[in-house]
Amino acid sequence: MRRAWAWLGTIMLVSIVAWLGAPSGYRAYWRWQESNPVRRGAEIAARAGCFACHGPQGMRGLPDPGSGETVPTWDGGVPMMYVNGVQEVREYILDGVSRRRAESVSARAEREKAAIHMPAYRDVLRNHEVDDLVTYFMAVSQTAPVEDPQAARGRDLVRQHRCESCHGTGGSGGVPNPGSLKGYVPGWLGEDYTELVRDDAELHQWVLEGGIERFARDRLAGYFLERQRLHMPTYRTALAPEDADAIGAYIHWLRVKR
């Protein structure tokens, strides 16, 4: 019996070494499995040069020497001044301006004064790429209404505590986490979430305690949790159980919407 346990330990050790020695294939597969419109949209925005003018993640626009203003950011309520709904976001991407503002005399005067102009991507991006880019913009801008009051409160809490800094814009995941099992911080939209959060009780444990009992009893899970560089913080002194419920409602809303 003792020999069998020794062999089992050896097999586990060899498996871990093999994993650590050849992680790229597995992790590339997991990244592909967790692909979602928000994450793909972020990659398209980077590839299309959007962040050159709108700033990292669309959150810091360049100063425009012609208008004296800055290139509009995608967050902080600024988009509400320029776009009215998803269709106008799409029009801006395809043609560099929405139909409504193209027909506006005052908006046309603003564009003529500006030195930096929004390019048109109609002949550059495919339809599905435009779809993903629109989804990413909406996730950054957070202009989509959240009808459920509990989910809306959850979004406010997520914004207040900047949960998306680690879990990705709109819970899309993918922020690198060296030493972790999959190499990144898990998001809320794919299978990673259902593997990590089986029920409301586990969500409460993650939010309030920074971990769950199921993983605390699992030696292999504990190995990677200890090894990873980024760790889930404990919010028990900052959030109440009902706050965790609200965050859970918002995550559910995101998963349904995506």
Secondary structure, 3 states (H helix, E strand, C coil): CHHHHHHHHHHHHHHHHHHHHCHHHHHHHHHHHCCCHHHHHHHHHHHCCHHHHHCHHHCCCCECCCCCCECCCCCCCHHHHCCCCHHHHHHHHHHCCCHHHHCCHHHHHHHHHCCCCCCCCCCCCCHHHHHHHHHHHHHHHCCCCCCCHHHHHHHHHHHHCCCHHHHCHHHCCCCECCCCCCCECCCCCCHHHHHHCCCHHHHHHHHHHCCCHHHHCCHHHHHHHHHCCCCCCCCCCCCCHHHHHHHHHHHHHHHHHC
